[in-house]
Amino acid sequence: MENSEEKEGGQGERATGEIKALDKELASHPSLLSDGLKGTVAGQHHGRSHKDQLNNNTSTTTSTMTLDAWYMDESDADPRLPHRLEPTQPVSPDQLRQIGVFHWKLNADLYEDDPELDQIRREQGYSYSDVITVKPDTLPNYEEKLKMFFAEHLHLDDEIRYILDGHAYFDVRSECDRWIRIALRKGDLITLPAGIYHRFTVDETNYTKAMRLFVGEPVWKAYNRPADNFEKRQKYLASLQSA
């Protein structure tokens, strides 16, 4: 369903044809998109600002375990490398929460029947899910797809990913527009707020298997930077000022 903000956007705000094509490809290729899981829980989390989440996210299941994150260097080397500064400049879970990034640590071996995951889905309203595998022998035009994932972009909805196997990186922009790299491993569930600039890649193992979670019908449209005139982007920036 088309969002009113999408209708208002200009040419610089259109979802790329490659992104649309990828979702069609995922839906039709069984080796890319597997274990499709239609959720049954309903919720009203959709569209909340990250400030609301800071105030209202009191779930006892929120992870207190350290999530490995750091400020990135400015090297143009392979994005799959760690890109740590020397010395490393770590970013704490509290700092991530201040920019709207939330994390849980779960037992991914139980993902098909996990009461803790079910509780998170009820509380956050994640009513739809599917599973995607990213690796060279299952994703056609693998290197090109990675370049597409790694282009800086935002979404008009929260992005929720649960790593079931393998490794991956999400890079997010800090309040000062620096890149923060978040290392995700098996069992990490992460949410990125609507309006945050970010990008994604695997690490040098070239493999990850992840559950994609959505509120309501699945929407995955990417708007490459610059996309500052979207209302969701403006709301996100305002929430940073007031957090």
Buried (B, 14 or more C-beta within 10 A) or exposed (E): EEBEBBEEBEEEBBBBEBBBEBBEBBEEEEEBBBBEBEBEBEBEBBEBBBBBBBEEBEBEBBBEEEBBBBBBBEEEEEBBEBBBEEEEBBBEBEBBBBBBBBBBBBEBEEBEEBEBBBBBBBBBBBBBBBBBBBBEEBBEEBEEBBEBBBBBBBBBBBBBBBBBBBBBBBBBBBEEEEBBBBBBBBBBBBBBBBBBBBBBBBBEEBBBBBBBBBBBEBBBBBBBBEBEEBBBBEBBEEBBEEB
